[in-house]
């Protein structure tokens, strides 16, 4: 059964947490986005681009 992230988020906000902190906590507990309710894509960072063959997300512009 899927957790109801909106209810969890609203409950945390009503307890006095800031919206940002409530969203972080919901995402940490469930692994779901508090905004969309969909699973968070953890494999995106550092993945290869099929178009260019370069690594995305680490340093696209160089370090110099």
C-alpha positions as CSV (number, residue, x, y, z in Angstrom):
1,X,0.0,0.0,0.0
2,X,1.3,3.4,-1.0
3,X,1.8,5.9,1.9
4,X,-0.3,9.1,1.5
5,X,2.5,11.6,1.3
6,X,0.1,14.6,1.2
7,X,-1.6,13.7,4.5
8,X,1.8,13.1,6.1
9,X,3.1,16.5,4.8
10,X,0.0,18.3,6.0
11,X,0.2,16.7,9.4
12,X,3.8,17.8,9.8
13,X,3.1,21.3,8.7
14,X,0.2,21.5,11.2
15,X,2.6,20.4,13.9
16,X,4.6,23.5,13.3
17,X,7.3,22.4,10.9
18,X,8.2,24.6,8.0
19,X,7.0,23.4,4.6
20,X,10.6,22.7,3.5
21,X,11.4,20.7,6.6
22,X,8.1,18.8,6.3
23,X,8.8,17.9,2.7
24,X,12.3,16.7,3.6
25,X,11.0,14.5,6.4
26,X,8.2,13.0,4.2
27,X,10.7,12.3,1.5
28,X,13.2,10.7,3.9
29,X,10.5,8.5,5.5
30,X,8.8,7.3,2.4
31,X,11.2,7.8,-0.5
32,X,8.4,9.6,-2.3
33,X,8.2,13.2,-3.5
34,X,6.0,15.3,-1.3
35,X,5.0,17.4,-4.3
36,X,4.2,14.7,-6.9
37,X,3.7,11.6,-4.7
38,X,6.0,9.7,-7.1
39,X,9.2,7.8,-6.2
40,X,12.4,10.0,-6.1
41,X,14.8,9.1,-8.8
42,X,18.1,8.4,-6.9
43,X,20.0,7.1,-9.9
44,X,19.9,10.4,-11.9
45,X,23.0,12.0,-10.4
46,X,26.2,11.0,-12.1
47,X,24.5,9.1,-14.9
48,X,25.7,9.0,-18.5
49,X,24.1,11.0,-21.2
50,X,23.2,8.9,-24.2
51,X,23.5,11.9,-26.5
52,X,27.0,13.1,-25.6
53,X,28.4,10.1,-23.8
54,X,29.6,12.4,-20.9
55,X,28.7,12.2,-17.3
56,X,25.8,14.5,-16.3
57,X,25.7,16.2,-12.9
58,X,29.3,16.2,-11.7
59,X,31.1,19.0,-13.6
60,X,29.9,19.9,-17.0
61,X,32.0,23.0,-17.3
62,X,35.4,21.9,-16.0
63,X,37.2,22.9,-12.9
64,X,39.6,25.6,-14.3
